[in-house]
C-alpha cells in the first residue's frame, strides 16, 4: 500500500479542521492555520495514516510505503466548500461535475482518478501533458484497448498475502499486454509515452519507459508460461459415463484450468488414473445390480437403484431399495448385492437406509480424493510461488495498472467531451510571485461561449456567456439572473483547464492558477457554537490569506448573513483587499450600498447579469454585461415561488413608503452604470507557448494471416474497399468535384473498442460473428453500437471492421450497397433482407456486380 492515497486525502484535508463537520471534513484551512491542529493527538503522521485506514476500510496490519512527488508549482488542493459547490465531491442539490466529465458507463477506478485530480490539481507541466495526451486521443483513428483496470491497492494485498488466483493473474497479464499493445502501435505509443509523467504523479513511482516495456514483456511472458489461458483445452474435466458429471465437475473445477498442465503433469495423470479406477470399481460393483433391477418388472413397488452423486459427502454411492432377492439363487447381481454395505459419512454415521457402497468403491474414492488433494495443493503452491515472484516486480505492476486507469479515464473524457461539444483550452503558465508585477498578457482569462457544465450544449439548452477577465469583477444582478450559475460555471471551467481537461465553451484561454476558491453559501455550526456569518467570515479569512495574484477567487453574495450597513462595509473592505492582491475573480452582491462607499480600488470593474423589459415585465437574460444592475426582482421571485399575493402587495407598499424619495430622484431605477474607469491592465506581450501537436500515421506493419478469421477479415476489407470506392467515384463524378474521400477500413478486434474520433461521425461497419457470417450497419455512435452488439449472448468476442464517411446519407447508401454486393461476392450476411428496405441506395439485385481481383 503506497502513501499516494493518504497524500491525496491529506491535501484535501488541508482545507479542514475537524472531522465531524461538513461531512468528512470541517472548517477550512484558515481555521487550522490560525491555531494548533485540534484533531491531532500525538504524532500527526500516525494520526493521519490511522484516519486514512479508517476511511478506506483497511486492516490495521496494512503498511504504507513512502513515495515522494514534488508539490513545487502545484496548485493548492481545493477547499472542501469549493469541491462540494461544483460537485467535484457529489453533494445533494449541486450539479455533479464528475457525472459530465465521463460517460455514464465509465465508473470505478477511472472516476476516482478524475475526482482525485480535480481535488488536487497538477502542476502546469503535468496539466500540459494531460491536455496534449487528450488532444492525441481526440485524433486517434485506430482501435484502442479496453483498458483492464486493476486496483493497485488490491494488487499489492493479493500478492503480499499470496492470495492471487488464476483470474487475477489473467487480469494482470491483460494489463501488461495492453501496455505492450499501445507500445507497438505508432499512434498509441505516443500516448503511452506521454502518460508516463501523470502516472508518476499518481503513484509516486518514477519508472523509465524502456524499463516499463521490458519488464511488462518479462512479467507477461512469465505469467503466460505458468497460468492456464483462455483458448487452451488440455485440462478437460474427467468424464466417465457411469459416474454423474457433477461429481467430477465439483471435485476438479476448483484446481483445473489454473496453471498449465506441463507444471503438474504427474499430479494430473494420477488424478486421471484414479478416476479410471473409480469408474472401474463402480462398473464392477454397482452396474450388475442396476442391470438386475432393470430386468425385474413389477406392477407396483418394484426394486429401484441407481448410481448417485452425494454432493454433501463428496462421494458416488449406490442408492436403492427393495433390490435384495427374496431367495438367493445365484442369479446375476446377487454376488454384488452381498458386497454392499451402508454408506458412512465422515463422522462414522450411516447416511441413510437407501445409501450403499462397497470396500472397492470406497478405496477408489479415497485414492481419487487423495490424488485430487495433491494436485490442488501443487496448483496452489505454484500460484503462491508466482505471487512471491511477482511481488519483486510490484512497482512495475502498480505503475502499469495505474497507467491504464489514467488512459481509460482520459479516453472516456475525450469521448464525452466530443459528444458534449466541449473544447481544449489554451493553458497559460504564470511566471510570477506575490512580489512581482503581472507579466504582460499573463494575468488574463478569456472564455468564449461558456455554458453551465451541467447543461448539454449538444441539445441546445444552454445560454452562452463570454468572460473576458483581466481583474476582479464586482457582479450585480437580479434574483434568478444567473449569478451563482455563472460563478459555478467559471470555477468548473478554470478547474478543468488547469487539470488538462476539456471545458464547456467555444474557446478558452485559462491561466494555470495556483489556487481556485469558490464561496457560495454558509450554514451555522451548532456543534462549534458558530453562526452562519461566523462560518462565512472564517472562510473569507481562509480565502484572503491564501489568495495571490495567481489565484482565482469567486465569492457569491458576500456578507449576506449580517445587517446591511456593516455587512456592506465589510464586503467593500474585502473587495479592496482582493483588488490590492491582484487576483482574478468575481464578487457578487445584492448590497448596492457598496457603490457609494468610495472604494479605493485600481483594477476592479463592475459587471452585471442583464435584464430585458418584455410585456410590461422585467425578465433576466442570464447574459453577462458591463455595468451595475440595481433591479433584484425580489417581489417577482417571491410571487413565482408561491408567496401569497397579499404579502407581496403589502411588501410593495412598505417599499414605496420608505424608498419613494429615492425612486423619484432616480437613484434606484433599473439601470446600468459604469463603476470603475481606472482599470489599467495591459494585454499585450507573450500569452503562452502552446504544446506542439504530435501527428503521425496509423499504418501498422502488415502481418500475414494466421487463422481463418484473419483471412476473412482481409477478404472483407478488400471487398468493402473496392465496392465502396467505386461507388464514391460514381457519386462524386456526378457532383463534378475532385475531393474524393478514401475508404480507410479500421479493424476492432476482440478486447478493443472504437476511438473517440468516431463519436458524432457517420460510420459504416461490418460485424463478424463467430459462425463467419457478416452483419452490415451504419451509425453515428459506433462506440454505443459496438457495446450493444457485444452485450448480446455469445457476442462478447465479436470483431468489427468500420470506415468513416462524410454524412449519414452517404453512410446509408454505402450500407445498402454492401448489403446487396457482399453476398454476390460469396460472403454470408445475416441481414441481407435489409437491403430491400432502405431509403438510400439501391435494392435492385440486377445492378452491376463489382468484380474483385484477389
Beta strands, then each sheet from edge to edge (+ up, - down):
strand 1: 144-145
strand 2: 304-310
strand 3: 315-321
strand 4: 341-342
strand 5: 355-357
strand 6: 423-424
strand 7: 426-428
strand 8: 445-450
strand 9: 465-469
strand 10: 472-476
strand 11: 502-503
strand 12: 507-511
strand 13: 515-519
strand 14: 551-555
strand 15: 584-588
strand 16: 605-614
strand 17: 617-626
strand 18: 746-748
strand 19: 752-753
strand 20: 762-768
strand 21: 774-779
strand 22: 799-805
sheet 1: 1+ 19-
sheet 2: 2+ 3- 5+ 4-
sheet 3: 6+ 11-
sheet 4: 7+ 12+ 8- 9+
sheet 5: 13+ 14+ 15+ 10+ 16+ 17-
sheet 6: 18+ 22- 20+ 21-
end
